[in-house]
Amino acid sequence: MINLINTIKAFILCVFTTGLYNLYISTTDYQQQLASEGQEVGKIEAMMHYSTLTDVWSRLLSGWVSLFLICFISCLLFLLWLELPDESA
């Protein structure tokens, strides 16, 4: 059922989910770039390395909006699908 509280919950869930997904994908990409150069490092170390060389935030936020919109619309459609039955029957 779509109401204000459920919409806010869906918004927060989508922000959190897409943020974590985007962070994971970016750090994995950084790790693979360093591995191709012969350096075996972890995800956090790879992000720390690239944060000193380039503007990391522009790369992290580049695909975030479209992914967020897809997630938010799918959450709203799921809420419509889960609409509770009428209790007066």
Secondary structure, 3 states (H helix, E strand, C coil): CCCHHHHHHHHHHHHHHHHHHHHHHHHHHHHHHHHHCCCCCCHHHHHHHHHHHCCHHHHHCCCHHHHHHHHHHHHHHHHHHCCCCCCCC
